């Protein structure tokens, strides 16, 4: 199964892309600033955390 991380997943386009990818059997997670109903990785911009460290070792990134 291919794992995909989406930024902007809670928006109109992101939700549609998520649905299309999941219909293709892909595992989709969102990069978000707040907890979502979708599997997501929380990113606090004020902590200036490196985005790659959020998912390092947890799931591969597909672009």
Predicted model as a PDB file, atoms N, CA, C, CB and O in Angstrom, pLDDT in the B-factor column:
MODEL        1                                                                  
ATOM      1  N   UNK A   1       0.845  -1.181   0.000  1.00 76.00           N  
ATOM      2  CA  UNK A   1       0.000   0.000   0.000  1.00 76.00           C  
ATOM      3  C   UNK A   1       0.890   1.244   0.000  1.00 76.00           C  
ATOM      4  CB  UNK A   1      -0.961  -0.002   1.226  1.00 76.00           C  
ATOM      5  O   UNK A   1       1.879   1.314   0.730  1.00 76.00           O  
ATOM      6  N   UNK A   2       0.536   2.190  -0.802  1.00 83.00           N  
ATOM      7  CA  UNK A   2       1.294   3.437  -0.881  1.00 83.00           C  
ATOM      8  C   UNK A   2       0.756   4.430   0.143  1.00 83.00           C  
ATOM      9  CB  UNK A   2       1.226   4.035  -2.309  1.00 83.00           C  
ATOM     10  O   UNK A   2      -0.456   4.603   0.272  1.00 83.00           O  
ATOM     11  N   UNK A   3       1.664   5.083   0.873  1.00 84.00           N  
ATOM     12  CA  UNK A   3       1.310   6.087   1.870  1.00 84.00           C  
ATOM     13  C   UNK A   3       1.538   7.479   1.291  1.00 84.00           C  
ATOM     14  CB  UNK A   3       2.133   5.892   3.170  1.00 84.00           C  
ATOM     15  O   UNK A   3       2.573   7.744   0.678  1.00 84.00           O  
ATOM     16  N   UNK A   4       0.566   8.363   1.488  1.00 87.00           N  
ATOM     17  CA  UNK A   4       0.643   9.719   0.944  1.00 87.00           C  
ATOM     18  C   UNK A   4       0.307  10.723   2.044  1.00 87.00           C  
ATOM     19  CB  UNK A   4      -0.318   9.889  -0.271  1.00 87.00           C  
ATOM     20  O   UNK A   4      -0.648  10.540   2.799  1.00 87.00           O  
ATOM     21  N   UNK A   5       1.100  11.779   2.122  1.00 85.00           N  
ATOM     22  CA  UNK A   5       0.876  12.871   3.067  1.00 85.00           C  
ATOM     23  C   UNK A   5       0.432  14.092   2.271  1.00 85.00           C  
ATOM     24  CB  UNK A   5       2.168  13.180   3.911  1.00 85.00           C  
ATOM     25  O   UNK A   5       1.085  14.487   1.305  1.00 85.00           O  
ATOM     26  N   UNK A   6      -0.691  14.688   2.687  1.00 87.00           N  
ATOM     27  CA  UNK A   6      -1.251  15.841   1.985  1.00 87.00           C  
ATOM     28  C   UNK A   6      -1.272  17.049   2.908  1.00 87.00           C  
ATOM     29  CB  UNK A   6      -2.673  15.533   1.468  1.00 87.00           C  
ATOM     30  O   UNK A   6      -1.688  16.950   4.062  1.00 87.00           O  
ATOM     31  N   UNK A   7      -0.822  18.188   2.397  1.00 84.00           N  
ATOM     32  CA  UNK A   7      -1.027  19.448   3.104  1.00 84.00           C  
ATOM     33  C   UNK A   7      -2.297  20.064   2.535  1.00 84.00           C  
ATOM     34  CB  UNK A   7       0.215  20.421   2.954  1.00 84.00           C  
ATOM     35  O   UNK A   7      -2.573  19.933   1.343  1.00 84.00           O  
ATOM     36  N   UNK A   8      -3.064  20.730   3.377  1.00 84.00           N  
ATOM     37  CA  UNK A   8      -4.316  21.328   2.909  1.00 84.00           C  
ATOM     38  C   UNK A   8      -5.417  20.304   2.710  1.00 84.00           C  
ATOM     39  CB  UNK A   8      -4.084  22.065   1.619  1.00 84.00           C  
ATOM     40  O   UNK A   8      -6.373  20.545   1.973  1.00 84.00           O  
ATOM     41  N   UNK A   9      -5.284  19.164   3.366  1.00 85.00           N  
ATOM     42  CA  UNK A   9      -6.244  18.080   3.176  1.00 85.00           C  
ATOM     43  C   UNK A   9      -7.650  18.381   3.657  1.00 85.00           C  
ATOM     44  CB  UNK A   9      -5.759  16.877   3.863  1.00 85.00           C  
ATOM     45  O   UNK A   9      -8.600  17.771   3.167  1.00 85.00           O  
ATOM     46  N   UNK A  10      -7.816  19.291   4.593  1.00 84.00           N  
ATOM     47  CA  UNK A  10      -9.152  19.583   5.109  1.00 84.00           C  
ATOM     48  C   UNK A  10      -9.923  20.564   4.226  1.00 84.00           C  
ATOM     49  CB  UNK A  10      -9.049  20.137   6.512  1.00 84.00           C  
ATOM     50  O   UNK A  10     -11.113  20.793   4.445  1.00 84.00           O  
ATOM     51  N   UNK A  11      -9.258  21.139   3.240  1.00 88.00           N  
ATOM     52  CA  UNK A  11      -9.928  22.069   2.324  1.00 88.00           C  
ATOM     53  C   UNK A  11     -10.758  21.325   1.285  1.00 88.00           C  
ATOM     54  CB  UNK A  11      -8.900  22.963   1.625  1.00 88.00           C  
ATOM     55  O   UNK A  11     -10.741  20.096   1.217  1.00 88.00           O  
ATOM     56  N   UNK A  12     -11.474  22.084   0.490  1.00 92.00           N  
ATOM     57  CA  UNK A  12     -12.366  21.510  -0.522  1.00 92.00           C  
ATOM     58  C   UNK A  12     -11.610  20.595  -1.490  1.00 92.00           C  
ATOM     59  CB  UNK A  12     -13.066  22.628  -1.303  1.00 92.00           C  
ATOM     60  O   UNK A  12     -12.030  19.462  -1.726  1.00 92.00           O  
ATOM     61  N   UNK A  13     -10.525  21.068  -2.037  1.00 93.00           N  
ATOM     62  CA  UNK A  13      -9.750  20.274  -2.998  1.00 93.00           C  
ATOM     63  C   UNK A  13      -9.041  19.121  -2.302  1.00 93.00           C  
ATOM     64  CB  UNK A  13      -8.724  21.157  -3.728  1.00 93.00           C  
ATOM     65  O   UNK A  13      -9.005  18.004  -2.819  1.00 93.00           O  
ATOM     66  N   UNK A  14      -8.476  19.390  -1.129  1.00 90.00           N  
ATOM     67  CA  UNK A  14      -7.781  18.345  -0.383  1.00 90.00           C  
ATOM     68  C   UNK A  14      -8.687  17.189  -0.013  1.00 90.00           C  
ATOM     69  CB  UNK A  14      -7.173  18.920   0.860  1.00 90.00           C  
ATOM     70  O   UNK A  14      -8.268  16.033  -0.068  1.00 90.00           O  
ATOM     71  N   UNK A  15      -9.922  17.483   0.363  1.00 91.00           N  
ATOM     72  CA  UNK A  15     -10.863  16.424   0.701  1.00 91.00           C  
ATOM     73  C   UNK A  15     -11.196  15.569  -0.519  1.00 91.00           C  
ATOM     74  CB  UNK A  15     -12.139  17.020   1.287  1.00 91.00           C  
ATOM     75  O   UNK A  15     -11.325  14.349  -0.414  1.00 91.00           O  
ATOM     76  N   UNK A  16     -11.331  16.209  -1.662  1.00 95.00           N  
ATOM     77  CA  UNK A  16     -11.629  15.477  -2.901  1.00 95.00           C  
ATOM     78  C   UNK A  16     -10.438  14.600  -3.313  1.00 95.00           C  
ATOM     79  CB  UNK A  16     -11.984  16.466  -4.042  1.00 95.00           C  
ATOM     80  O   UNK A  16     -10.609  13.446  -3.705  1.00 95.00           O  
ATOM     81  N   UNK A  17      -9.237  15.167  -3.216  1.00 94.00           N  
ATOM     82  CA  UNK A  17      -8.030  14.391  -3.548  1.00 94.00           C  
ATOM     83  C   UNK A  17      -7.898  13.197  -2.604  1.00 94.00           C  
ATOM     84  CB  UNK A  17      -6.757  15.285  -3.466  1.00 94.00           C  
ATOM     85  O   UNK A  17      -7.564  12.093  -3.034  1.00 94.00           O  
ATOM     86  N   UNK A  18      -8.163  13.424  -1.316  1.00 93.00           N  
ATOM     87  CA  UNK A  18      -8.105  12.342  -0.331  1.00 93.00           C  
ATOM     88  C   UNK A  18      -9.058  11.214  -0.718  1.00 93.00           C  
ATOM     89  CB  UNK A  18      -8.448  12.870   1.076  1.00 93.00           C  
ATOM     90  O   UNK A  18      -8.679  10.043  -0.707  1.00 93.00           O  
ATOM     91  N   UNK A  19     -10.287  11.569  -1.058  1.00 95.00           N  
ATOM     92  CA  UNK A  19     -11.289  10.559  -1.436  1.00 95.00           C  
ATOM     93  C   UNK A  19     -10.846   9.781  -2.679  1.00 95.00           C  
ATOM     94  CB  UNK A  19     -12.657  11.229  -1.693  1.00 95.00           C  
ATOM     95  O   UNK A  19     -10.991   8.560  -2.731  1.00 95.00           O  
ATOM     96  N   UNK A  20     -10.311  10.483  -3.672  1.00 95.00           N  
ATOM     97  CA  UNK A  20      -9.854   9.814  -4.893  1.00 95.00           C  
ATOM     98  C   UNK A  20      -8.699   8.855  -4.615  1.00 95.00           C  
ATOM     99  CB  UNK A  20      -9.429  10.848  -5.931  1.00 95.00           C  
ATOM    100  O   UNK A  20      -8.679   7.735  -5.126  1.00 95.00           O  
ATOM    101  N   UNK A  21      -7.739   9.297  -3.806  1.00 94.00           N  
ATOM    102  CA  UNK A  21      -6.586   8.453  -3.486  1.00 94.00           C  
ATOM    103  C   UNK A  21      -6.995   7.228  -2.666  1.00 94.00           C  
ATOM    104  CB  UNK A  21      -5.534   9.264  -2.724  1.00 94.00           C  
ATOM    105  O   UNK A  21      -6.519   6.120  -2.913  1.00 94.00           O  
ATOM    106  N   UNK A  22      -7.880   7.438  -1.691  1.00 94.00           N  
ATOM    107  CA  UNK A  22      -8.337   6.302  -0.873  1.00 94.00           C  
ATOM    108  C   UNK A  22      -9.135   5.313  -1.718  1.00 94.00           C  
ATOM    109  CB  UNK A  22      -9.196   6.798   0.314  1.00 94.00           C  
ATOM    110  O   UNK A  22      -9.077   4.108  -1.473  1.00 94.00           O  
ATOM    111  N   UNK A  23      -9.880   5.806  -2.713  1.00 96.00           N  
ATOM    112  CA  UNK A  23     -10.620   4.916  -3.610  1.00 96.00           C  
ATOM    113  C   UNK A  23      -9.670   4.055  -4.444  1.00 96.00           C  
ATOM    114  CB  UNK A  23     -11.536   5.732  -4.532  1.00 96.00           C  
ATOM    115  O   UNK A  23     -10.044   2.979  -4.910  1.00 96.00           O  
ATOM    116  N   UNK A  24      -8.444   4.536  -4.625  1.00 95.00           N  
ATOM    117  CA  UNK A  24      -7.415   3.790  -5.346  1.00 95.00           C  
ATOM    118  C   UNK A  24      -6.631   2.864  -4.418  1.00 95.00           C  
ATOM    119  CB  UNK A  24      -6.463   4.752  -6.043  1.00 95.00           C  
ATOM    120  O   UNK A  24      -5.681   2.211  -4.850  1.00 95.00           O  
ATOM    121  N   UNK A  25      -7.024   2.807  -3.146  1.00 94.00           N  
ATOM    122  CA  UNK A  25      -6.388   1.907  -2.193  1.00 94.00           C  
ATOM    123  C   UNK A  25      -5.157   2.472  -1.510  1.00 94.00           C  
ATOM    124  CB  UNK A  25      -6.020   0.660  -2.876  1.00 94.00           C  
ATOM    125  O   UNK A  25      -4.399   1.728  -0.888  1.00 94.00           O  
ATOM    126  N   UNK A  26      -4.947   3.767  -1.615  1.00 92.00           N  
ATOM    127  CA  UNK A  26      -3.788   4.398  -0.991  1.00 92.00           C  
ATOM    128  C   UNK A  26      -4.131   4.837   0.435  1.00 92.00           C  
ATOM    129  CB  UNK A  26      -3.308   5.608  -1.832  1.00 92.00           C  
ATOM    130  O   UNK A  26      -5.279   5.162   0.737  1.00 92.00           O  
ATOM    131  N   UNK A  27      -3.126   4.841   1.298  1.00 89.00           N  
ATOM    132  CA  UNK A  27      -3.285   5.313   2.672  1.00 89.00           C  
ATOM    133  C   UNK A  27      -2.927   6.796   2.698  1.00 89.00           C  
ATOM    134  CB  UNK A  27      -2.389   4.490   3.675  1.00 89.00           C  
ATOM    135  O   UNK A  27      -1.813   7.174   2.334  1.00 89.00           O  
ATOM    136  N   UNK A  28      -3.870   7.638   3.129  1.00 90.00           N  
ATOM    137  CA  UNK A  28      -3.692   9.088   3.090  1.00 90.00           C  
ATOM    138  C   UNK A  28      -3.698   9.665   4.501  1.00 90.00           C  
ATOM    139  CB  UNK A  28      -4.793   9.748   2.240  1.00 90.00           C  
ATOM    140  O   UNK A  28      -4.548   9.320   5.322  1.00 90.00           O  
ATOM    141  N   UNK A  29      -2.746  10.539   4.768  1.00 87.00           N  
ATOM    142  CA  UNK A  29      -2.706  11.297   6.024  1.00 87.00           C  
ATOM    143  C   UNK A  29      -2.545  12.762   5.674  1.00 87.00           C  
ATOM    144  CB  UNK A  29      -1.543  10.810   6.964  1.00 87.00           C  
ATOM    145  O   UNK A  29      -2.049  13.107   4.601  1.00 87.00           O  
ATOM    146  N   UNK A  30      -2.968  13.623   6.591  1.00 86.00           N  
ATOM    147  CA  UNK A  30      -2.868  15.066   6.376  1.00 86.00           C  
ATOM    148  C   UNK A  30      -1.820  15.666   7.304  1.00 86.00           C  
ATOM    149  CB  UNK A  30      -4.232  15.746   6.598  1.00 86.00           C  
ATOM    150  O   UNK A  30      -1.630  15.204   8.429  1.00 86.00           O  
ATOM    151  N   UNK A  31      -1.148  16.692   6.820  1.00 82.00           N  
ATOM    152  CA  UNK A  31      -0.300  17.528   7.660  1.00 82.00           C  
ATOM    153  C   UNK A  31      -1.183  18.689   8.078  1.00 82.00           C  
ATOM    154  CB  UNK A  31       1.023  18.014   6.907  1.00 82.00           C  
ATOM    155  O   UNK A  31      -1.670  19.426   7.221  1.00 82.00           O  
ATOM    156  N   UNK A  32      -1.401  18.870   9.377  1.00 78.00           N  
ATOM    157  CA  UNK A  32      -2.382  19.839   9.853  1.00 78.00           C  
ATOM    158  C   UNK A  32      -1.881  20.583  11.082  1.00 78.00           C  
ATOM    159  CB  UNK A  32      -3.698  19.145  10.168  1.00 78.00           C  
ATOM    160  O   UNK A  32      -0.999  20.112  11.801  1.00 78.00           O  
ATOM    161  N   UNK A  33      -2.464  21.756  11.306  1.00 74.00           N  
ATOM    162  CA  UNK A  33      -2.143  22.521  12.511  1.00 74.00           C  
ATOM    163  C   UNK A  33      -3.074  22.186  13.665  1.00 74.00           C  
ATOM    164  CB  UNK A  33      -2.207  24.008  12.219  1.00 74.00           C  
ATOM    165  O   UNK A  33      -2.874  22.664  14.782  1.00 74.00           O  
ATOM    166  N   UNK A  34      -4.094  21.366  13.406  1.00 74.00           N  
ATOM    167  CA  UNK A  34      -5.029  20.973  14.462  1.00 74.00           C  
ATOM    168  C   UNK A  34      -5.495  19.537  14.223  1.00 74.00           C  
ATOM    169  CB  UNK A  34      -6.247  21.943  14.513  1.00 74.00           C  
ATOM    170  O   UNK A  34      -5.355  19.006  13.121  1.00 74.00           O  
ATOM    171  N   UNK A  35      -6.045  18.916  15.261  1.00 73.00           N  
ATOM    172  CA  UNK A  35      -6.524  17.544  15.165  1.00 73.00           C  
ATOM    173  C   UNK A  35      -7.667  17.471  14.160  1.00 73.00           C  
ATOM    174  CB  UNK A  35      -6.977  17.021  16.547  1.00 73.00           C  
ATOM    175  O   UNK A  35      -8.569  18.308  14.160  1.00 73.00           O  
ATOM    176  N   UNK A  36      -7.611  16.465  13.315  1.00 70.00           N  
ATOM    177  CA  UNK A  36      -8.615  16.271  12.271  1.00 70.00           C  
ATOM    178  C   UNK A  36      -9.252  14.898  12.417  1.00 70.00           C  
ATOM    179  CB  UNK A  36      -7.988  16.429  10.867  1.00 70.00           C  
ATOM    180  O   UNK A  36      -8.735  14.037  13.129  1.00 70.00           O  
ATOM    181  N   UNK A  37     -10.379  14.696  11.738  1.00 73.00           N  
ATOM    182  CA  UNK A  37     -11.008  13.374  11.744  1.00 73.00           C  
ATOM    183  C   UNK A  37     -10.203  12.393  10.899  1.00 73.00           C  
ATOM    184  CB  UNK A  37     -12.454  13.460  11.225  1.00 73.00           C  
ATOM    185  O   UNK A  37     -10.203  11.193  11.173  1.00 73.00           O  
ATOM    186  N   UNK A  38      -9.524  12.892   9.883  1.00 75.00           N  
ATOM    187  CA  UNK A  38      -8.634  12.100   9.028  1.00 75.00           C  
ATOM    188  C   UNK A  38      -7.334  11.833   9.793  1.00 75.00           C  
ATOM    189  CB  UNK A  38      -8.345  12.838   7.666  1.00 75.00           C  
ATOM    190  O   UNK A  38      -6.921  12.647  10.619  1.00 75.00           O  
ATOM    191  N   UNK A  39      -6.700  10.710   9.524  1.00 78.00           N  
ATOM    192  CA  UNK A  39      -5.374  10.459  10.096  1.00 78.00           C  
ATOM    193  C   UNK A  39      -4.485  11.644   9.749  1.00 78.00           C  
ATOM    194  CB  UNK A  39      -4.756   9.112   9.563  1.00 78.00           C  
ATOM    195  O   UNK A  39      -4.369  12.011   8.580  1.00 78.00           O  
ATOM    196  N   UNK A  40      -3.860  12.242  10.747  1.00 75.00           N  
ATOM    197  CA  UNK A  40      -3.080  13.451  10.471  1.00 75.00           C  
ATOM    198  C   UNK A  40      -1.867  13.551  11.385  1.00 75.00           C  
ATOM    199  CB  UNK A  40      -3.953  14.694  10.630  1.00 75.00           C  
ATOM    200  O   UNK A  40      -1.804  12.931  12.447  1.00 75.00           O  
ATOM    201  N   UNK A  41      -0.915  14.346  10.938  1.00 74.00           N  
ATOM    202  CA  UNK A  41       0.264  14.698  11.703  1.00 74.00           C  
ATOM    203  C   UNK A  41       0.133  16.165  12.062  1.00 74.00           C  
ATOM    204  CB  UNK A  41       1.585  14.410  10.910  1.00 74.00           C  
ATOM    205  O   UNK A  41      -0.044  17.010  11.185  1.00 74.00           O  
ATOM    206  N   UNK A  42       0.219  16.471  13.353  1.00 73.00           N  
ATOM    207  CA  UNK A  42       0.057  17.842  13.824  1.00 73.00           C  
ATOM    208  C   UNK A  42       1.386  18.568  13.710  1.00 73.00           C  
ATOM    209  CB  UNK A  42      -0.464  17.873  15.284  1.00 73.00           C  
ATOM    210  O   UNK A  42       2.426  18.070  14.144  1.00 73.00           O  
ATOM    211  N   UNK A  43       1.333  19.745  13.123  1.00 72.00           N  
ATOM    212  CA  UNK A  43       2.516  20.580  12.960  1.00 72.00           C  
ATOM    213  C   UNK A  43       2.253  21.928  13.609  1.00 72.00           C  
ATOM    214  CB  UNK A  43       2.886  20.747  11.460  1.00 72.00           C  
ATOM    215  O   UNK A  43       1.326  22.640  13.223  1.00 72.00           O  
ATOM    216  N   UNK A  44       3.077  22.282  14.602  1.00 69.00           N  
ATOM    217  CA  UNK A  44       2.961  23.565  15.298  1.00 69.00           C  
ATOM    218  C   UNK A  44       3.986  24.523  14.698  1.00 69.00           C  
ATOM    219  CB  UNK A  44       3.178  23.402  16.850  1.00 69.00           C  
ATOM    220  O   UNK A  44       5.180  24.414  14.975  1.00 69.00           O  
ATOM    221  N   UNK A  45       3.524  25.447  13.887  1.00 70.00           N  
ATOM    222  CA  UNK A  45       4.412  26.364  13.180  1.00 70.00           C  
ATOM    223  C   UNK A  45       5.228  27.228  14.144  1.00 70.00           C  
ATOM    224  CB  UNK A  45       3.604  27.252  12.246  1.00 70.00           C  
ATOM    225  O   UNK A  45       6.357  27.607  13.833  1.00 70.00           O  
ATOM    226  N   UNK A  46       4.665  27.538  15.305  1.00 77.00           N  
ATOM    227  CA  UNK A  46       5.375  28.387  16.258  1.00 77.00           C  
ATOM    228  C   UNK A  46       6.578  27.680  16.883  1.00 77.00           C  
ATOM    229  CB  UNK A  46       4.426  28.840  17.348  1.00 77.00           C  
ATOM    230  O   UNK A  46       7.529  28.337  17.308  1.00 77.00           O  
ATOM    231  N   UNK A  47       6.544  26.355  16.942  1.00 72.00           N  
ATOM    232  CA  UNK A  47       7.680  25.600  17.480  1.00 72.00           C  
ATOM    233  C   UNK A  47       8.772  25.428  16.433  1.00 72.00           C  
ATOM    234  CB  UNK A  47       7.221  24.228  17.985  1.00 72.00           C  
ATOM    235  O   UNK A  47       9.867  24.957  16.741  1.00 72.00           O  
ATOM    236  N   UNK A  48       8.474  25.812  15.196  1.00 65.00           N  
ATOM    237  CA  UNK A  48       9.431  25.736  14.085  1.00 65.00           C  
ATOM    238  C   UNK A  48      10.009  24.327  13.936  1.00 65.00           C  
ATOM    239  CB  UNK A  48      10.568  26.745  14.295  1.00 65.00           C  
ATOM    240  O   UNK A  48      11.195  24.149  13.657  1.00 65.00           O  
ATOM    241  N   UNK A  49       9.162  23.361  14.124  1.00 62.00           N  
ATOM    242  CA  UNK A  49       9.588  21.969  13.974  1.00 62.00           C  
ATOM    243  C   UNK A  49       9.856  21.679  12.508  1.00 62.00           C  
ATOM    244  CB  UNK A  49       8.520  20.994  14.537  1.00 62.00           C  
ATOM    245  O   UNK A  49       9.164  22.183  11.624  1.00 62.00           O  
ATOM    246  N   UNK A  50      10.848  20.877  12.268  1.00 58.00           N  
ATOM    247  CA  UNK A  50      11.151  20.444  10.913  1.00 58.00           C  
ATOM    248  C   UNK A  50      10.037  19.512  10.447  1.00 58.00           C  
ATOM    249  CB  UNK A  50      12.544  19.740  10.841  1.00 58.00           C  
ATOM    250  O   UNK A  50       9.767  18.501  11.096  1.00 58.00           O  
ATOM    251  N   UNK A  51       9.403  19.831   9.358  1.00 60.00           N  
ATOM    252  CA  UNK A  51       8.285  19.022   8.878  1.00 60.00           C  
ATOM    253  C   UNK A  51       8.688  17.569   8.648  1.00 60.00           C  
ATOM    254  CB  UNK A  51       7.730  19.610   7.594  1.00 60.00           C  
ATOM    255  O   UNK A  51       7.947  16.679   9.066  1.00 60.00           O  
ATOM    256  N   UNK A  52       9.824  17.278   8.005  1.00 58.00           N  
ATOM    257  CA  UNK A  52      10.171  15.862   7.802  1.00 58.00           C  
ATOM    258  C   UNK A  52      10.270  15.058   9.098  1.00 58.00           C  
ATOM    259  CB  UNK A  52      11.479  15.765   7.068  1.00 58.00           C  
ATOM    260  O   UNK A  52      10.011  13.855   9.088  1.00 58.00           O  
ATOM    261  N   UNK A  53      10.635  15.688  10.204  1.00 59.00           N  
ATOM    262  CA  UNK A  53      10.742  14.964  11.473  1.00 59.00           C  
ATOM    263  C   UNK A  53       9.372  14.511  11.976  1.00 59.00           C  
ATOM    264  CB  UNK A  53      11.420  15.841  12.528  1.00 59.00           C  
ATOM    265  O   UNK A  53       9.295  13.578  12.775  1.00 59.00           O  
ATOM    266  N   UNK A  54       8.302  15.144  11.530  1.00 54.00           N  
ATOM    267  CA  UNK A  54       6.965  14.761  11.975  1.00 54.00           C  
ATOM    268  C   UNK A  54       6.613  13.339  11.540  1.00 54.00           C  
ATOM    269  CB  UNK A  54       5.930  15.742  11.434  1.00 54.00           C  
ATOM    270  O   UNK A  54       5.987  12.602  12.302  1.00 54.00           O  
ATOM    271  N   UNK A  55       6.998  12.949  10.347  1.00 56.00           N  
ATOM    272  CA  UNK A  55       6.668  11.634   9.871  1.00 56.00           C  
ATOM    273  C   UNK A  55       7.870  10.720   9.711  1.00 56.00           C  
ATOM    274  CB  UNK A  55       5.963  11.745   8.590  1.00 56.00           C  
ATOM    275  O   UNK A  55       7.720   9.593   9.241  1.00 56.00           O  
ATOM    276  N   UNK A  56       9.037  11.167  10.083  1.00 59.00           N  
ATOM    277  CA  UNK A  56      10.242  10.351   9.961  1.00 59.00           C  
ATOM    278  C   UNK A  56      10.063   9.021  10.691  1.00 59.00           C  
ATOM    279  CB  UNK A  56      11.464  11.107  10.518  1.00 59.00           C  
ATOM    280  O   UNK A  56       9.789   8.987  11.890  1.00 59.00           O  
ATOM    281  N   UNK A  57      10.218   7.967   9.972  1.00 56.00           N  
ATOM    282  CA  UNK A  57      10.089   6.638  10.555  1.00 56.00           C  
ATOM    283  C   UNK A  57       8.662   6.170  10.738  1.00 56.00           C  
ATOM    284  CB  UNK A  57      10.771   6.607  11.858  1.00 56.00           C  
ATOM    285  O   UNK A  57       8.445   5.025  11.134  1.00 56.00           O  
ATOM    286  N   UNK A  58       7.687   7.007  10.468  1.00 56.00           N  
ATOM    287  CA  UNK A  58       6.288   6.620  10.677  1.00 56.00           C  
ATOM    288  C   UNK A  58       5.625   6.172   9.372  1.00 56.00           C  
ATOM    289  CB  UNK A  58       5.502   7.788  11.287  1.00 56.00           C  
ATOM    290  O   UNK A  58       4.909   5.171   9.340  1.00 56.00           O  
ATOM    291  N   UNK A  59       5.868   6.915   8.313  1.00 50.00           N  
ATOM    292  CA  UNK A  59       5.295   6.535   7.043  1.00 50.00           C  
ATOM    293  C   UNK A  59       6.100   7.198   5.930  1.00 50.00           C  
ATOM    294  CB  UNK A  59       3.797   6.930   6.966  1.00 50.00           C  
ATOM    295  O   UNK A  59       6.534   8.339   6.085  1.00 50.00           O  
ATOM    296  N   UNK A  60       6.306   6.514   4.822  1.00 47.00           N  
ATOM    297  CA  UNK A  60       7.053   7.127   3.730  1.00 47.00           C  
ATOM    298  C   UNK A  60       6.247   8.233   3.062  1.00 47.00           C  
ATOM    299  CB  UNK A  60       7.448   6.073   2.702  1.00 47.00           C  
ATOM    300  O   UNK A  60       5.016   8.209   3.063  1.00 47.00           O  
ATOM    301  N   UNK A  61       6.946   9.188   2.501  1.00 44.00           N  
ATOM    302  CA  UNK A  61       6.308  10.309   1.808  1.00 44.00           C  
ATOM    303  C   UNK A  61       6.251  10.030   0.326  1.00 44.00           C  
ATOM    304  CB  UNK A  61       7.057  11.624   2.073  1.00 44.00           C  
ATOM    305  O   UNK A  61       7.250   9.644  -0.280  1.00 44.00           O  
ATOM    306  N   UNK A  62       5.094  10.223  -0.254  1.00 44.00           N  
ATOM    307  CA  UNK A  62       4.938  10.126  -1.712  1.00 44.00           C  
ATOM    308  C   UNK A  62       4.566  11.496  -2.237  1.00 44.00           C  
ATOM    309  CB  UNK A  62       3.857   9.062  -2.110  1.00 44.00           C  
ATOM    310  O   UNK A  62       3.739  12.194  -1.651  1.00 44.00           O  
ATOM    311  N   UNK A  63       5.176  11.874  -3.335  1.00 40.00           N  
ATOM    312  CA  UNK A  63       4.886  13.187  -3.932  1.00 40.00           C  
ATOM    313  C   UNK A  63       4.250  12.960  -5.285  1.00 40.00           C  
ATOM    314  CB  UNK A  63       6.179  14.063  -4.064  1.00 40.00           C  
ATOM    315  O   UNK A  63       3.917  13.921  -5.979  1.00 40.00           O  
TER     316      UNK A  63                                                      
ENDMDL                                                                          
END                                                                             
